[in-house]
Amino acid sequence: MIATNISPRSSHLSYDWNDLADRVLSGHVLTKEEGLSILNASDDELLALLDAAYRVRRQYFGNQVQLYMLKNAKSGLCPEDCGYCSQNVNSEAPIPRYSLLNEAKLMDGAKQAFENKARTYCIVTSGRGPTNGEVERVGQIVKKIKSEYGLHICCCLGLLSPDQAQTLADAGVDRINHNLNTSREYYEKICTTHTFEDRLETLNVVRKAGMELCSGVIAGMGEKYEDLVEVALQLRGLKVESLPVNFLNSIEGTQLERVHELNPRFCLKVLCLFRFANPSTEIRVAGGREVNLRSMQAMSMYPGNSLFVSDYLTTKGQAPSDDFAMIEDLGFEVVRRGFENDVDAPGATTHQPAAATAALPVMSCGGGSCCGS
C-alpha cells in the first residue's frame, strides 16, 4: 500500500535562497520547480535555506510564537480508514475510546489551555462527521469557554454540512481545522472511505459560513516530493489562515506502522517549503515534531511560527515547560492574542482578565484529527 521511501530525488537545481526570499517577499508565487529544489537541497545548504525562510517568517510574524492546545473530545469509534490515524476503523492501536466529553471535561481542558499560555483551544472529535446534536452541544460549550477564558476556538469535527458549519459559526467558533493531508493524486493511498474532494467541499462550506480555515499536511506517508509541493501550493490557493505541518508518528497497529522515512534535516526543509509557498500564513510545527525533529526542534521555529503545546490526540507531546524554555532560549516570545494585540508582548506589564481579552481582535487557528495521532 505504501512505498518505503519518500521519493527518489530529482535533479537538484541550486538556488540562491536569499534571492528566493527577496522575490517571495515582493509577491512572487513559488513555482513547482522551486518547491522541488527546496526539498532536494543538500544538507550543506540547510542553514542558508533556514536563514532565508526565517527572513520571510520574520517579515510577517517577527519573533513571536503562538501556542495551541488540543482536546480529544471524542476518541476512537471512527468508521474511516485513514492509514496514519490510530483512531481509524482498522487500527489495532490500544487507544481510549469514548463518546463526546461532557461540558465539565471540555471546560477543564479550556482552563488547562489558558494556564499553558495557549491562545487557541482546539476541540477535536473522531468520526466521519458530527451529528447535529453533537454540533449543538459543542456550540453551547464554545459560548461558555469564550465567556470564561476569552480563548480563540478551533474545532475539528470531520466532514460538515452547510447547516452544521453555520451553527458553529453562530456559536462563536473562530476556525475549523480540516487537513488536506496530502495531494489529490496520493490521497487514495492513505484513505478510501472518503475522497480528497470531500475534504475540499468541507473547506468550501466552512469558508461560506464565514469561518477561517486551518488546513495542513502530513509528511512521511510514502508520498513523493511532488505531492508535498502540490499540496503546499493548493493550500496557498485556498488562502488558509493557518497551516499545520505534521510529520508522521508511525504507530503500531495502524496501516502505516513501521513507516519511518523522515530525518530532522528533511523535516526542516519541508517547513521551509511551506513557508516559501505560504509566506504570510501561520505555519504550525505540529504532530510528530518530537519524534522526527528530536534535538533539532528549536530550528523549526525559524520557518514556523506556532506550536501545539502539551499532548496530541492519542500520543504524548513534550512537557509545556520544555516548549517555554525552547522559545525563551531562541529569544522568541509567546503571543496569546495576536501579533498586534498581545498582552504578553514587550512593553506589556499586566495580564488582562479573560473578560477583557475576549473583546480583543484575534488571529486564529487550528488543531485537527491528524495533528497528532
Phi, psi and omega in degrees: 000319186238136177292157182269347178236144186296324177179144167291142182286133175277174181301130183279125175250114185284140177236155168277105189294326177292325175296319178298318178299317178302314183291319178298319179292341177267005176109001179295136176266123181307136177268164177299319180299317179294322178298317178294325179295324177298311182292331180270001181302143178289157177299334178297336182267358190300316182294321177294321179295315179297321179299317180292319179295324179296325176301320179290314179302315183294327179300320186260334187229004181057223178249029183265147182235132179257135182250143182226148181230130181269146169232119178281092189279344177205121192242139179068206175057031186255132180275355183275157186246034179303116192294339182276347195259131179289350181261002186287164189299333181264357184290138174251012180293140181280084183246160174294147176229120180204157178279183187305128181296155179281174184300317183301317182290323178288326175292322177297321176297322178296320178298317178297319179300315179298316182292335179269015175070016177289143174263346179226135176254124187251114181262118188238135175233145175279165177119166178295320179186163184278158168281163177299324178297320178295321178298317179297317181296316178299316181301317180294320180291323178301317179302318182290319179299314182295325179292319186273327187239347181065021181284149168285140186241130170238138178240140173235101189239006181095202181292135184239145171274163177303319180295319179295318179298319181292323177299317179294319178298317181295332180281349179105008175297130185275324187207150175246133172264131172206097188285142171285329175076314181202189182283163176302316183296322186270349191302319183293346177283340182247347180203136179240352185271347167211169188248168174301320180294327175300319180292318177300321181297319177297319177298321178294320179297317180298314180298318180295332179280355175093007178266162179274162185252131168242116181209136185215212195216160169238119177266147174100019182262013181100004181289163174275164175303322181300326179294318179295318179295318181300314182288328176299318181284327177294320179294326174298316180298328178281349180056046179295144179279334182219141188224098176283128175256109179261151177239126188310123170259096187293119186248130177301136180099353176257167180296337180257023176298146179065017172268109182229090186252349192260151168230163185302324183292319178292321178303319179295323177294322177299316179297322177296319176305310184290330175292315180293325181284332184228069193299323185259007182270140173296123180246120184260130172278107198248219188305141177084003183294322184295318185275340182256321178276329176050238186290352182257017182304318184302325182293341179293341181282353175283317170273327183268158180227014174208161183219152161277135179254142181075216192273167176260213186280305178233010177233157181274142169260183177279164183298140177307324180299326178291321177295317179299318180295319180298315181295318179295319179297328178288344187081016178265172185228141176281131177249131181270319194245348184143159191300320184260353187235030185281122179285347178255011181288165177306134180096342177279129185249347181229153176258118183288147176291163184304319183299326180281316184290336182299334184274351182287148171299145181228154161270168189221181173183212201218193177195214172144154186294346175245026174262033182134129188266000000 
